[in-house]
Amino acid sequence: MAGFGIVWAIVGAVLCLGVPSMATVYTVGDTAGWAMGTDYTTWTKGKTFAVGDSLAFNYGGGHTVDEVSQSDYSSCTTGNSISSDSSGSTTIPLKTAGTHYFICGSMGHCAGGMKLAVTDLE
């Protein structure tokens, strides 16, 4: 009978841990990728982003993925990036709650719509 109590203690401990949530990798722009002519505001609609998820940016030459501040996002200002990549395949993990801002740093691309704001809800 003592063994039965241990089993219940283990079951209780497992239940307290809960079921871990699965992180999601979002391909930015879906099949269009990170490119001119894609409406990223519409792309985010209906998606729930959470800490632990990742954004996968796929793009051709001549583009960058720059994580920027809110003010640089709003004004399409380059040169003050938190991070920047131009490899053609950039995956950014969402490590903190809040809004994350991304732009293409190539001349005129942000003003042309290559900008993305993602808010983590958790």
N, C-alpha and C positions, 0 to 999 in steps of 0.2 A: 504494500500500500504506500510506503514511503516513496517509491519510484513514481507512482501516479502523481504525487504532488510536484515532483521535479518536472514531469512532462507538462503539467499545466503552467508551471512557472515559465518554461521555455515558450510555450504557445502564447502566453500573455506578453512576454518580451517581444516576440516577433510581431504580434498585433500592434503593440505600441510603436514599433518602428514605422508602421504604415507601408504602403506600397510606393516605391520610388517612382517619380514621374519620369517619363521618357523625354529626353531632349529632342528637339526637332531641328533639322537643318533646312533652312529656307533658301531656295535658289532665287536670288533677287531677280525680279523680272520674268521668272519662269523661263520659257524657251527663248524669249527675246533677250534675256541676259541684261547686263549692265551696258546700255547703249542709248544713243540719241533716239528720240521719238517714242520712248516708253514712259507711260504715266505711272510713276512710282507711288503717288498718293492713292490712286485707284488700286494698285497692286497690294498695298497694305490692308485695304478694306477687308474685313472678315477674318483677318489673321490675329491670333492672340500670341504675342511674343512673351517669353519668360526668361528669367536668368537661367543660363545653362544651354539655351538654344544658340544656334549659330546662323550667320548670314553668309551664304556662298555667292560671291560675285564672279561671274564669268564674262570675259570681255576680250575684245581684240586690241591690237596695238593702238597707241594714240590715246588711251584712256588711263585713268588712275582711280584708285579708291582711297579717298582721304577722309579720315574721321576728323571732324572739326567741332568747334564750339557752336552753340546756338546762334550767336551773332554772326560768325563767319558763314554759317549755313544760310542765314537770312539774306546776307549781303553777297554771297558767293565769293567771299574773300579767300584767296589761297595764300600759302606761305606760312601759316600758323598751325598747320595740321598737328593733331594729337598723334596720328600715325598715317602713313602713306604707303601704297604699294602699286606697282605697275606690272606685275608678273603675268597678268592675264587670267589668273585664278587665285582669288583672295578669299579666305574664309576667316570671318571675324566672330569669335565667341562673344556672346552677350554675358558679361561677367557681373554686371551691377544693374540694379533696378534704376529706372529713369529713362529719359529719352536720349537716344544716340543719333548723331547727325553725320551723314556721309555725302560727299560731293565728288564729282570728277574734277580734278584740278587742271585739266587741259583748257586752254583759252576758249571761253564762250560756252563750254559744255554745261556747266552748272546753270548758267542763265538760260540755256536751252532746255533745261528740265532734268539734267542728270544729277538729281539730288534726292536723298532719301532720309526721312526721319522715322525712327522706329522707337516705340515706347514699350519697355518691359513692364509688365504689370505685377510681377512678383519680385 
